[in-house]
Every structure is written in C-alpha cells, then in structure tokens.
Amino acid sequence: MMAATSLRRSAMPAVDRVVAGLTEMVVGDLTPGAQLPSEAELATAYAVSRLTVREAVKVLAGRGLLDLARGRRAVVLLPHWNSDALSYNSLCRLLNYMGIAVLRLSMPHHDIRRPAEIDRADYAVSANIGRTLDSVRQGVVDVRCCLDWLESQGYNRLGIVGTSLGSCYAFIATAHDPRIQVAAFNHASTYFADVVWHGQSTRHIREGLETAIDLENLRQVWRAGSPMVYFDKFSRWPRRSLIIYAKYDMTFLPEFSEQVVEQFEKHNLDHKVVVLPCGHYTLGETPYKYMDGWQLVSFLRTAFD
C-alpha cells in the first residue's frame, strides 16, 4: 500500500504532491497553532521550488487547513550610503512596537565592514567600476542570506526596506526572491550610472570616470546594478510596494524617481507613491524624518495583511 501511494504521488504535478504531503502533516502531525517547517525546508524535502511550496500553502489556506495570519512578520532593513552603525535604530524600535521584527544589515564597506584605511564607505560607490559592481552583488547576496536566517528563526512573512543605495540593493534582491512579500523603497532611481553622473553628492566620482568613459557606456557596464533592468523579474511574484522620493532631491533626481513610478504602473504592480517636500539629505532631518518614518511604519503595519 505504501509503495502504491508513493507511486501515485510521484506521478502528481508538483503543487498537488506538496499539497497532499502538507495535508497529511497538518491533519496528522501538527498540533493546533503549531507552525509548518520553513519554506526552504519544505522545498528541500519535496524537491520543488519555493514558489511551488508557496502555492501549495495557499491551497491549504483556501481549504481552511492553515491560518496564514498567524505568520511572523520581519523585514530586512538596508540603510543609506555612508550610514553609521546606529542609523535607523529608532525606526527599528517603532516597527518592533508594531509587531514587526527588523534585521538591520550593515552594507558592504559600511560601519564595522569598512576597511581600516578609509573613513567613509567610499569603496561601495567609486570610480572603480568593478569594485562598485561587486559591492552591489555582495549587498544582494547579503540580503538573501538574511532572509534565509529569518526563515530559520520561524519568520515566514518577509519584507524589505531600503534607503538610497540600500534601496538599489533592496530592489534587485526583491526582483530575485519570491519570499519578499512587501517592499519599501526610500528614494528610488533608474540606472546606477545616471545617479552617479548627475547626482550632486557623487560629482567627485564622475570626475574620476568621465575622462575614460561616457554616460552611455557607463550605463551599460553598471547595468547589472541598476533597478531599471529588473522590472520584468520584479513582476513575477505578487507583492506590495511603497515608493518614497523627495521633490527637491539633487542626488536621486526627481525625474529618475518618476520614471521608476512609470515602470510600476506599466507593469501593473501593486504600489503606493509618496512625494515629500524636501531634498535627499534633508529627508533625514526634522520634520521630514518623522514624515518619512510615519509613511514607512503605516505602510508596513498593514501591508502584510
């Protein structure tokens, strides 16, 4: 009988096979209120993708066998370029008060990860094209490792918050990871090269580049680090997004942020847009930091529902 059951299971579509296995687990093994194994553990156990596991869980929830509202919420938070180790602690505490755990990531070349020979996180974005691109890649890898760890701790409703450079890393990570259900982008822009070329705070980097490369070619070589090229991938999975940008931003120019919003609309993505009457760095000053924090917390408080 067991052999016949296994044979029938092996011929099932992947989602149906996982649904059948989880149904047995829920009905037979789990006590009321207990949690399923993590998405990653289930994907390994059934030899399927995480997306297949997620679809199977939705089927069980639709049948009343699972209560998804019991899931634990957590976000990965990525600060801005040159942030220190204490930045965003107040926002973390507010989100904790709302029942949302926060894992704050120290980005590549920042605070405790900053090499001893530099005083700022200049290695994260510089005229060294390869090192800058490698920093973006490492930041995205770090985000996905954080998601793995949060899953291992029992968090199954995951989101991300990124500011400025952290917003770039956050968008690319979100485009590649279906586990991120909620995303908040604090400052948003299109191409990495355009920000560096036109931004007020990156003029020194442009000066180190423009004698050797023009904007069009720089846009191509830094293409892999640019949110604009990942919208098709970002659109693969349903999620809710918040885009906040500053009306008088001289670093992430408003026209670039507007182009990002146009892409969200073009791809019919679930999103909310907030435009604050300040600049890039004044967003971190009173009263705008409180306006920004209120928008972020208000969105994240309900976005997982």
Secondary structure, DSSP 8 states (H G I E B T S, - for coil): -HHHHHHHHHTS-HHHHHHHHHHHIIIII--TT-----HHHHHHHHT--HHHHHHHHHHHHHTTS--GGG--EEEEEE--TT--TTTTHHHHHHHHHTT-EEEE---TTSGGGS-TT-SS-TTTSSS-HHHHHHHHHHHHHHHHHHHHHHHHTT--EEEEEEETHHHHHHHHHHHH-TTEEEEEEES--S-HHHHHHH-GGGHHHHHHHTTT--HHHHHHHTGGG-GGGGHHHHTTS--EEEEEEETT-SSS-HHHHHHHHHHHHHTT-EEEEEEESS-TTGGGSTTHHHHHHHHHHHHHHHHT-
